[in-house]
Amino acid sequence: MLSLQNSAFSLMLFAILSGVSCEDLTPVKTEEFSQKAASVTLSYRYSKQATGTDYFFWYRQYPRRTTRVPPVYLRA
């Protein structure tokens, strides 16, 4: 019975992980600076046509902050 449970778990794990892929996402600019409260547009090149199930994450890093402060992630 344990072998059957392990097989079912392995199959489920494979099914979940097989849907994950990595595409080439390249920023147009690697850094962007702005004045406080100013708008910023982040642009990138994507290796395929984006779909409604593709999510992209950016992060904001404030100047003069130590690396111990976690970045703020922005979902696009």
N, C-alpha and C positions, 0 to 999 in steps of 0.2 A: 504494500500500500504506500509506503514511503517513497518508493521509486516512481510510482504513478504521480504522486504529488510533486516530486522534483521535476518530472517531465512536464507536467502541466505548468509549473512555475517558469521553467525554462522557455517553453513555448510562448507564454504570456509576455515574458521579458523580451524575447526576440521580436514579437509583434509590436510592442511599444517602441523599442529602440530602432527598428527598421524604418520608421517614419521620420527619423531625424537625419537631416543632411546639412552639409556646410557648403555654402556658395561663396563666391568671391565678392566681397563687399569692400570697396575702396573709397575713402573720403576724397573729395575734390581738394580740400585743404586739411592738413593734419591738425592745425590749430586755428582758433577763431577768438579774437579779443573784441570786447565792446565796453562802452561806458555803462555805468549802473543804470538799470531800467531800460536799456536800449534793446531793440529786437535784433535777433541774429538768425540767419538762415543757414542751416547745415545741409550740405549737398554731398551726394555720394554716387558712385557708379556701381551697379549691381549686375552680376554676370548672367542673370536670366530675367524674365518678365516677372515682376512681383505679383503675388496673388493676395487674396484676402486673409490667407492663413500665415503669411510671412510677417514677422515682427522684427523691428530693428530697435536697438537700444543705444542711446548716446549717454555720456555722462558729463557732468559739470564738475570741474575742478577749480576751486577758488585759489587765487594767488596767495602765496606765502602761507599756505596751510601745510601742516605736517602730513606725512603719509599715513599717520594713524587715524586721521579723520576719513571715514569712508566717503567715496564720491556719491553725488546725487545722480541716480539713473533716470534718464528721460526716455520714455517709450514713444516711438514714432509710428 
